[in-house]
């Protein structure tokens, strides 16, 4: 739980980095959860919600975007709350309806997400009632082309998903597919600045109030990626390996190599960054960089999360 004082109808479940944060907004008419975390944490997500609601139902589930760490608990919540209404951004609605796990990014990233359904879509440029307030829905492309952020203008509270963290923002996944998305990140940062939020709940990490400082850090990071796009790709490779370590905590190096070889996005990044070396050599280098950064540890034949 964050130590920041929120409006009384809002509870932040600040999760570890494998799962996104989850935000519970309660009201007299309905109770809403924003983002459901990763699949392996789904039981924990459900337990947190049941404890907070004390027997009341969860009525609405919103996903800011459909990366696995933000919607991996959807199926479990839908099974427990059969009347649950699930709202997702419109851009991937057809992929969810047909359940294209590859196009939704779960297969090529080697990540888990159990199939879920949705009730309707979140339309940018409109408002939605959550708790006792009307929240604005804004498109926030960049990290994910179809991501949205939610802003409550009375309290000036912004739910920023992965568009802005206190120290950066999420991997710009469209860039990994060869699409120009750094400009979209910049535009989304400009949008956040124009909303003038005084409190931000990000998709990962603690809530924060130093919005101008966070925007300055994000723009500096973005500029570094614009000046050196390979820096961003190297960062993305480490994020994918670290995510796997967060999921399973410890793995034999040979098993990690087999997972990497079967994970299309990882092999794509290898070909882009180090086609003149073997996949084994490149994965060994990425793991050693994580160790050097204090994000992993190596034992004989093993790689461990820290």
C-alpha positions as CSV (number, residue, x, y, z in Angstrom):
1,X,0.0,0.0,0.0
2,X,1.3,3.5,-0.8
3,X,1.7,6.0,2.1
4,X,0.3,8.9,0.0
5,X,-3.1,10.0,1.1
6,X,-5.6,9.3,-1.7
7,X,-9.3,10.3,-2.0
8,X,-11.2,8.0,0.4
9,X,-12.7,5.9,-2.4
10,X,-9.3,5.0,-3.9
11,X,-7.0,2.1,-2.8
12,X,-3.7,1.5,-4.5
13,X,-2.3,-2.0,-4.5
14,X,1.4,-1.3,-5.3
15,X,2.7,-4.5,-6.8
16,X,6.1,-5.8,-7.5
17,X,7.5,-5.2,-11.0
18,X,6.2,-8.5,-12.4
19,X,2.6,-7.2,-12.0
20,X,1.3,-3.7,-12.7
21,X,-0.2,-1.7,-9.9
22,X,-3.9,-2.2,-9.3
23,X,-6.2,0.6,-8.4
24,X,-9.5,0.0,-6.6
25,X,-12.2,2.7,-6.8
26,X,-15.3,2.1,-4.7
27,X,-18.7,3.8,-5.0
28,X,-22.3,3.4,-3.9
29,X,-23.3,2.1,-7.4
30,X,-20.3,0.0,-8.4
31,X,-16.7,-0.9,-7.5
32,X,-14.0,-0.7,-10.1
33,X,-10.5,-2.2,-10.5
34,X,-8.0,-0.7,-12.9
35,X,-5.5,-3.3,-14.2
36,X,-5.2,-6.8,-12.8
37,X,-1.5,-7.7,-12.7
38,X,0.3,-10.7,-14.2
39,X,-1.2,-14.2,-14.5
40,X,1.0,-15.8,-11.8
41,X,-0.1,-13.2,-9.3
42,X,-3.9,-13.6,-10.1
43,X,-4.7,-15.5,-6.9
44,X,-3.0,-12.7,-4.9
45,X,-4.8,-10.1,-6.9
46,X,-8.2,-11.7,-6.1
47,X,-7.3,-12.0,-2.4
48,X,-6.3,-8.3,-2.2
49,X,-9.6,-7.3,-3.8
50,X,-11.8,-9.6,-1.6
51,X,-10.1,-8.2,1.5
52,X,-10.6,-4.6,0.5
53,X,-14.2,-5.1,-0.6
54,X,-15.2,-7.1,2.5
55,X,-17.9,-9.1,0.8
56,X,-19.1,-6.5,-1.7
57,X,-18.8,-7.4,-5.4
58,X,-16.3,-6.2,-7.9
59,X,-18.5,-4.7,-10.7
60,X,-16.1,-3.2,-13.3
61,X,-12.6,-4.1,-14.5
62,X,-10.7,-1.6,-16.6
63,X,-7.4,-2.3,-18.5
64,X,-5.3,0.7,-19.4
65,X,-3.7,-1.5,-22.1
66,X,-3.3,-5.2,-22.8
67,X,0.2,-6.0,-21.9
68,X,0.4,-9.2,-19.9
69,X,1.4,-7.6,-16.6
70,X,-1.7,-5.4,-16.7
71,X,-4.4,-7.9,-17.7
72,X,-3.1,-11.3,-16.7
73,X,-5.5,-11.5,-13.8
74,X,-8.6,-10.7,-15.9
75,X,-9.6,-14.4,-16.4
76,X,-9.4,-15.2,-12.7
77,X,-11.4,-12.1,-11.7
78,X,-14.0,-12.9,-14.4
79,X,-14.4,-16.4,-13.1
80,X,-14.9,-15.3,-9.5
81,X,-17.2,-12.4,-10.4
82,X,-19.5,-13.7,-13.2
83,X,-21.3,-10.3,-13.6
84,X,-18.0,-8.4,-13.9
85,X,-18.0,-5.8,-16.8
86,X,-14.6,-5.6,-18.4
87,X,-13.6,-2.5,-20.4
88,X,-10.5,-2.4,-22.6
89,X,-9.0,0.1,-25.1
90,X,-10.6,-0.2,-28.5
91,X,-7.5,-0.8,-30.6
92,X,-7.1,-4.5,-29.7
93,X,-10.8,-5.4,-29.1
94,X,-10.9,-7.6,-32.2
95,X,-7.8,-9.4,-31.2
96,X,-9.3,-10.2,-27.8
97,X,-12.6,-11.3,-29.3
98,X,-10.7,-13.7,-31.6
99,X,-8.0,-14.3,-29.0
100,X,-4.9,-13.8,-31.1
101,X,-2.2,-14.4,-28.5
102,X,0.5,-13.7,-30.9
103,X,-0.8,-10.3,-32.1
104,X,-1.6,-9.4,-28.5
105,X,2.1,-9.8,-27.8
106,X,1.9,-12.7,-25.3
107,X,3.4,-15.4,-27.5
108,X,6.3,-13.4,-29.0
109,X,7.3,-12.0,-25.6
110,X,7.2,-15.5,-24.0
111,X,4.7,-14.3,-21.4
112,X,1.5,-15.7,-19.9
113,X,-2.0,-14.5,-20.2
114,X,-5.1,-16.7,-19.9
115,X,-7.9,-15.9,-22.4
116,X,-10.4,-13.4,-21.1
117,X,-13.4,-11.6,-22.6
118,X,-14.5,-8.0,-22.6
119,X,-17.9,-6.2,-22.3
120,X,-17.2,-2.9,-24.1
121,X,-14.3,-0.5,-25.0
122,X,-12.9,2.7,-23.4
123,X,-13.3,5.5,-25.9
124,X,-10.7,8.3,-25.7
125,X,-12.2,11.7,-25.5
126,X,-15.1,10.6,-23.3
127,X,-15.7,10.4,-19.6
128,X,-16.5,7.5,-17.3
129,X,-18.0,7.5,-13.8
130,X,-15.7,5.8,-11.3
131,X,-16.7,6.0,-7.7
132,X,-18.4,9.3,-7.2
133,X,-16.4,11.2,-9.9
134,X,-16.2,11.5,-13.7
135,X,-12.9,10.5,-15.1
136,X,-11.5,11.6,-18.5
137,X,-10.3,8.9,-20.8
138,X,-7.2,10.1,-22.9
139,X,-5.3,8.2,-25.6
140,X,-1.7,7.7,-24.5
141,X,0.2,6.0,-27.4
142,X,3.9,5.4,-27.2
143,X,4.7,2.5,-24.8
144,X,1.6,0.8,-26.3
145,X,-0.1,2.2,-29.4
146,X,-3.6,1.7,-27.9
147,X,-2.9,2.6,-24.2
148,X,-5.2,5.0,-22.3
149,X,-4.7,7.1,-19.2
150,X,-7.4,8.3,-16.8
151,X,-7.7,11.7,-15.3
152,X,-10.0,13.0,-12.5
153,X,-10.0,16.9,-12.8
154,X,-11.3,17.7,-9.4
155,X,-8.6,16.0,-7.4
156,X,-6.2,16.4,-10.4
157,X,-5.3,12.7,-10.0
158,X,-3.9,10.9,-13.0
159,X,-3.7,7.1,-13.5
160,X,-0.8,7.1,-16.0
161,X,-0.3,3.4,-16.6
162,X,3.1,3.0,-18.3
163,X,3.1,6.3,-20.1
164,X,4.9,7.9,-17.1
165,X,6.6,6.5,-14.0
166,X,8.4,8.5,-11.4
167,X,11.6,7.5,-13.1
168,X,10.9,7.0,-16.8
169,X,8.3,5.1,-18.8
170,X,7.8,1.6,-20.3
171,X,9.6,0.1,-23.2
172,X,8.3,1.6,-26.4
173,X,7.2,-1.6,-28.0
174,X,6.2,-0.3,-31.4
175,X,9.8,0.8,-31.9
176,X,10.9,-2.8,-31.6
177,X,8.6,-3.6,-34.5
178,X,10.3,-0.9,-36.6
179,X,7.5,1.7,-36.1
180,X,8.3,5.3,-35.2
181,X,6.8,5.8,-31.8
182,X,9.2,8.0,-29.9
183,X,7.3,11.0,-31.2
184,X,4.1,9.5,-29.7
185,X,5.9,9.2,-26.3
186,X,6.8,12.9,-26.5
187,X,3.2,13.8,-27.4
188,X,1.8,11.8,-24.5
189,X,4.3,13.4,-22.1
190,X,3.1,16.8,-23.4
191,X,-0.5,15.7,-22.8
192,X,0.2,14.7,-19.3
193,X,1.9,18.1,-18.7
194,X,-1.2,19.9,-20.1
195,X,-3.5,18.1,-17.7
196,X,-1.5,19.6,-14.8
197,X,-2.0,16.6,-12.4
198,X,-0.9,17.0,-8.8
199,X,-0.8,13.3,-8.0
200,X,0.1,10.4,-10.3
201,X,-0.5,6.7,-9.8
202,X,1.8,5.0,-12.3
203,X,1.5,1.5,-13.7
204,X,4.6,0.5,-11.7
205,X,6.3,2.0,-8.7
206,X,4.9,4.3,-6.0
207,X,2.5,7.1,-6.5
208,X,4.2,10.5,-6.7
209,X,3.5,14.3,-6.6
210,X,6.8,15.6,-8.2
211,X,5.2,15.6,-11.6
212,X,7.4,18.3,-13.2
213,X,10.6,16.4,-12.1
214,X,9.2,13.1,-13.4
215,X,8.4,14.7,-16.7
216,X,11.9,16.1,-17.0
217,X,13.5,12.7,-16.2
218,X,11.2,11.0,-18.8
219,X,12.1,13.6,-21.5
220,X,15.8,13.2,-20.8
221,X,15.4,9.4,-21.1
222,X,13.4,9.7,-24.3
223,X,16.0,12.1,-25.8
224,X,18.7,9.5,-25.0
225,X,16.7,6.9,-26.9
226,X,16.1,9.2,-29.8
227,X,19.8,10.0,-30.1
228,X,20.7,6.3,-29.8
229,X,17.9,4.0,-30.8
230,X,20.1,0.9,-30.1
231,X,20.2,2.0,-26.5
232,X,16.5,1.5,-26.3
233,X,16.7,-1.9,-28.0
234,X,19.4,-3.0,-25.6
235,X,17.2,-1.8,-22.7
236,X,14.2,-3.8,-24.1
237,X,16.3,-7.0,-24.3
238,X,17.3,-6.6,-20.6
239,X,13.6,-5.9,-19.7
240,X,12.4,-9.1,-21.4
241,X,15.1,-11.3,-19.7
242,X,14.4,-9.6,-16.3
243,X,10.7,-10.1,-16.7
244,X,11.3,-13.8,-17.2
245,X,13.5,-13.9,-14.1
246,X,10.8,-12.1,-12.1
247,X,8.3,-14.7,-13.2
248,X,10.3,-17.8,-12.3
249,X,12.9,-16.4,-9.9
250,X,15.7,-19.0,-10.9
251,X,16.4,-20.9,-14.0
252,X,19.3,-23.0,-15.5
253,X,21.1,-21.0,-18.1
254,X,20.4,-23.7,-20.7
255,X,16.7,-23.4,-20.0
256,X,16.8,-19.7,-20.3
257,X,18.6,-20.1,-23.6
258,X,15.9,-22.5,-24.8
259,X,13.2,-20.0,-23.8
260,X,15.0,-17.2,-25.6
261,X,15.3,-19.3,-28.7
262,X,11.6,-20.0,-28.7
263,X,10.6,-16.4,-28.0
264,X,10.3,-14.4,-31.3
265,X,10.9,-11.0,-29.9
266,X,14.1,-12.0,-28.1
267,X,15.5,-13.7,-31.3
268,X,14.4,-10.6,-33.3
269,X,16.4,-8.3,-30.9
270,X,19.4,-10.6,-31.1
271,X,19.4,-10.5,-34.9
272,X,19.2,-6.7,-34.8
273,X,21.8,-6.1,-32.1
274,X,24.3,-9.0,-32.4
275,X,23.7,-11.0,-35.6
276,X,27.5,-11.7,-35.8
277,X,27.4,-13.6,-32.5
278,X,25.5,-16.7,-31.4
279,X,22.3,-16.4,-29.5
280,X,24.0,-18.2,-26.5
281,X,26.8,-15.7,-26.5
282,X,24.4,-12.7,-26.7
283,X,22.1,-14.0,-23.9
284,X,25.2,-14.6,-21.8
285,X,26.1,-10.9,-22.4
286,X,22.6,-9.7,-21.5
287,X,22.6,-11.7,-18.3
288,X,26.0,-10.4,-17.3
289,X,24.8,-6.9,-17.8
290,X,21.8,-7.6,-15.5
291,X,24.2,-9.0,-12.9
292,X,26.4,-5.9,-13.2
293,X,23.4,-3.7,-12.7
294,X,22.4,-5.7,-9.5
295,X,19.3,-7.1,-11.2
296,X,20.4,-10.8,-11.3
297,X,22.9,-13.2,-9.9
298,X,24.7,-16.1,-11.4
299,X,25.6,-19.4,-9.9
300,X,27.2,-22.4,-11.7
301,X,24.8,-23.1,-14.6
302,X,22.0,-21.0,-12.9
303,X,20.6,-17.5,-13.3
304,X,18.7,-16.0,-10.3
305,X,16.5,-13.0,-9.9
306,X,17.5,-10.3,-7.4
